[in-house]
Amino acid sequence: MNNEFDAQRAKFKRWSLRLGGYGAWVIGAIFSYIGFTSESVGSTFWKALGIGLTLLVTVLELWLNDTKVSDLLSDKSTFGDILLFLGGCLSYVYDAYTSVLGLCVLMLGITHPDISKMEWSQWLIPVLGGIFLAALPEPMVVASYKNEPKKKVEQVQNKQVPTKHIQYQQKPQQKYNAQHKPTLGPVNVMPTAQQNSCTPWPPESGYLQASQRGEN
């Protein structure tokens, strides 16, 4: 009972993290796009560039959350790994800044917000919300996949295969060979017609002569 409850709780934890991470990423991507376009002239090129940067930042943040710092400090790390690590850190800075700008645009109703001229009560919520939307979605998604249970090899090997899936190996049929002819034991030879025929009594037999005279 406890094992089943723990399994259901772990499953609920994984899916809640996964769905929450996806939802937070969508909301953060929208605010980041709005914040980027608020600093641009609003042309189609800048809008497409904002969408491309949002996707690129997401990929770098996912890579950063799935990378160990100890691996970067090892001898196996390359210069490209270090650049990806720095790119992931810059991606978080970019994502947080544009998300804050997007929240300020929607909350204050202005096109080009200036955080330095805003009161603390006005920028506190956008800053906290922007940092939250920029920092948490990718770790939540990565954590949900890392907690996915792995099937043990021993359980797969010891699992009984249904009988209908078992393929029986048929033994090759042995060819008939006279040397391997089975012995059936002594054979009773049936007597022939000549052997079954009654042998007539010889003429000189006394029994025959008595029977001809009617004597017993």
SVG drawing of the C-alpha trace seen along z (x, -y; Angstrom):
<svg xmlns="http://www.w3.org/2000/svg" viewBox="-17 -59 59 163">
<polyline fill="none" stroke="black" stroke-width="0.4" points="0.0,0.0 2.8,-2.4 4.8,-1.6 1.8,-2.3 1.1,-5.6 4.7,-6.6 4.7,-5.7 1.5,-7.8 3.0,-10.7 6.2,-10.6 4.2,-10.5 2.1,-13.5 5.3,-15.4 6.9,-14.7 3.8,-15.7 3.1,-18.8 6.7,-20.0 6.5,-19.2 3.2,-21.0 4.1,-23.9 7.4,-24.3 5.9,-24.3 3.2,-26.8 5.7,-29.1 7.9,-28.9 5.0,-30.0 4.1,-32.9 7.8,-34.0 8.3,-33.7 5.4,-36.0 6.6,-38.6 10.2,-38.3 8.9,-38.9 6.9,-41.9 9.9,-43.3 12.2,-42.9 9.8,-44.5 9.2,-47.4 12.8,-48.4 12.6,-48.0 10.9,-50.1 8.2,-47.4 9.1,-46.2 8.5,-42.6 12.3,-41.9 12.6,-42.8 9.5,-40.7 11.0,-37.7 14.3,-38.3 12.6,-38.5 10.9,-35.1 14.2,-33.6 16.1,-34.9 13.4,-33.5 13.8,-30.0 17.6,-30.3 17.7,-31.4 15.4,-28.5 17.8,-25.9 20.8,-27.4 19.0,-27.5 18.0,-23.8 21.6,-22.9 22.8,-24.8 20.4,-23.0 21.5,-19.6 25.3,-20.4 27.4,-19.8 30.0,-22.4 32.4,-19.6 32.2,-18.4 33.3,-21.8 36.3,-21.8 37.4,-18.4 40.0,-17.6 37.3,-16.4 35.6,-19.8 36.3,-21.8 36.3,-25.4 32.9,-25.0 31.5,-23.7 32.7,-26.8 31.2,-29.1 27.9,-27.3 28.0,-27.7 28.7,-31.4 25.9,-31.7 23.5,-30.0 24.4,-32.5 23.9,-35.4 20.6,-33.9 19.2,-34.1 20.2,-37.7 18.6,-38.5 15.5,-36.5 15.0,-38.2 15.5,-41.7 13.1,-41.3 10.5,-39.6 10.7,-42.5 10.2,-45.0 7.3,-43.0 5.6,-43.0 6.1,-46.7 4.6,-47.3 1.5,-45.3 1.1,-46.5 1.8,-50.2 0.4,-50.5 3.5,-52.3 5.5,-51.5 9.0,-52.2 9.2,-51.7 12.1,-53.3 12.7,-51.3 14.9,-54.0 12.1,-56.5 9.6,-54.1 8.8,-53.9 9.7,-50.8 6.0,-49.8 5.7,-49.8 8.8,-47.8 8.9,-45.4 6.2,-43.0 7.6,-43.1 11.1,-42.4 10.1,-39.5 7.8,-38.1 10.4,-38.5 13.1,-36.7 10.6,-34.0 9.5,-33.4 13.1,-33.5 14.8,-31.3 12.3,-28.5 10.7,-26.9 13.8,-25.2 14.9,-23.7 11.4,-22.4 11.2,-20.7 14.7,-19.1 14.0,-18.0 10.7,-16.3 12.6,-14.2 15.5,-13.4 13.0,-11.9 11.5,-9.6 11.8,-6.0 14.1,-3.7 13.2,-0.1 15.7,2.2 17.5,4.7 17.0,7.5 13.2,7.1 13.2,7.2 15.3,10.3 13.3,12.1 10.0,11.1 8.1,14.2 7.3,14.2 3.7,15.3 3.5,18.8 2.0,17.6 5.2,15.6 7.6,18.5 9.0,19.9 9.8,23.5 12.8,24.7 11.9,27.7 14.4,30.5 15.5,31.5 14.0,34.8 16.5,37.6 16.7,39.2 16.0,42.9 19.0,45.1 19.1,48.8 21.7,49.0 19.3,47.4 16.3,49.6 14.6,50.4 14.4,54.0 10.9,55.2 11.8,58.5 11.2,62.0 8.8,62.2 6.3,65.0 6.2,66.3 2.8,67.4 2.7,70.9 2.2,71.2 -0.6,73.0 1.7,76.0 2.6,76.1 -1.0,75.8 -2.2,78.6 -2.8,81.9 -0.3,84.6 -2.1,87.8 -1.6,91.0 0.7,93.5 -1.1,96.5 0.7,98.9 -0.6,97.1 -2.5,99.4 -5.0,96.7 -5.8,96.2 -6.4,99.9 -8.7,100.2 -10.7,97.2 -11.3,98.7 -12.6,101.9 -14.9,99.9 -13.0,100.8 -12.3,98.4"/>
</svg>
